């Protein structure tokens, strides 16, 4: 049986040029929790660590700032009611998560 992880890391026939990419923020290799799924290609264990690190950095970058104090027309209770209604509509019509 071929070791797909070793094949992945030994192939160097491509390069990635991406603006703003800082490789020092990413961990090389496969996380310990993903090592048991190395043989399953659907789990993309080679990319899982990078995917999660990218999502965590994007989450910090795009996190909404405190803005409710600027809203004079709506308060926290009204916003909670609106969110509850949106969730109900979402579930009723089985909308996509996006």
Beta strands, then each sheet from edge to edge (+ up, - down):
end
